[in-house]
Amino acid sequence: MPATRTTLRRGIAAAAALPLLIGAVASCGYGSESDKNEKTGPVAKGEKLSSDTVKLGYFPNLTHATALVGEQEGILQKELGGTQIKSTTFNAGPSEIEALNAGSIDIGFIGPSPAINGFTKSKGTNLRIVSGAASGGVKLVVNPKKIKTLDDLKGKKIATPQVGNTQDVAFLNWIAEKGWSTDAQSGKGDVSVVRTDNKITPDAYKSGSIDGAWVPEPTASRLVSQGAKVLLDEATLWPDKKFVITHIIVSQKFLKAHPDVVEAVVRGSLKTNDWINANPEKAKASANAKLKALTGKELPAEILDPAWKSIQFTADPLATTLKTQAGYAVKAGLLKEPDLNGIYDLTALNKVLKADAKPEVSDAGLGAK
């Protein structure tokens, strides 16, 4: 079914709360706004760092598998020693940013759009990006009976998760580069952009209300399991087929007070990604086990396997792609020209990389001074 009145009211309310955006910005468009769970993971052992606890936030989604696997395998807790992890899961970026601002979490895994919005709304005072986590995992999937080539999208109805979210902005930019016109706010034009909660998108596709969707995993693979076809992997549009989908943010207050804890989380995340990349099948099973523990459901193989293959796990925050994504939102009229200077602090990450004899990564000139 198309986006409901409730969904539209939610978008309007979010836009009012986030004045730098004309449309609401969610992180990866993964459903409702409220957080779901607060959990304490493996028991802390060893010497405490400068804080008794660290409050971690993330989504129960595959693009946040660094957090899922890092907790499930105890890798993050091991690096923190006697400092206990307390984690909270979220289903949308705005609520995670609100939690960070309120001190309900200290560190979070999140997508580029809410990080940009949170940083610019606070005039650069609330957060820093301290590491990357994942790249890719976004696809254009379509009804093969109605759409056989990219040119066939003209005149069709294509879903994105939410007005102004990361996938919505990418699709609007792609439409513009095709020479077509679509109004960014209403979604009306040469291609009809239908803003639809990812939890609803499979039903909308099944009913014929949409002809396809530009969505993240595992929604894309859910649609494929219903007969849709992957027409475009967004990774093919980016240099080296990489673009940020998830990175790690920290409140500036917590970073200043507990840099050793932040460094331990960054080190644990890097070690987790290394373990994921070295043990893909075990890591996939680990992520799925954590998803089941958090949501009560695991992903079936026909959805999990293709979704997992399309995500790359990397500590590189791919800062140049963040700048590009912000530019897309500005061009679409969904974001005022942002000042992103100081959004990154990669000090801890590059220290850990150097200690592991790995090359340091760039903040694209947007590092904290």
Secondary structure as UniProt FT lines:
FT   HELIX           5..17
FT   TURN            19..20
FT   STRAND          37..40
FT   STRAND          53..58
FT   HELIX           62..64
FT   HELIX           65..72
FT   TURN            73..74
FT   HELIX           75..80
FT   TURN            81..82
FT   STRAND          84..89
FT   HELIX           93..102
FT   STRAND          107..110
FT   HELIX           112..121
FT   TURN            122..123
FT   STRAND          127..136
FT   STRAND          138..142
FT   TURN            144..146
FT   HELIX           150..153
FT   TURN            154..155
FT   STRAND          157..160
FT   TURN            163..164
FT   HELIX           166..177
FT   TURN            178..179
FT   TURN            184..186
FT   STRAND          192..195
FT   TURN            198..200
FT   HELIX           201..207
FT   STRAND          212..216
FT   TURN            217..218
FT   HELIX           219..225
FT   TURN            226..227
FT   STRAND          229..233
FT   HELIX           234..237
FT   HELIX           239..241
FT   STRAND          244..251
FT   HELIX           252..257
FT   HELIX           259..278
FT   HELIX           280..295
FT   HELIX           301..309
FT   STRAND          311..313
FT   HELIX           319..332
FT   TURN            341..342
FT   HELIX           347..355
FT   TURN            356..357
FT   TURN            364..365
//
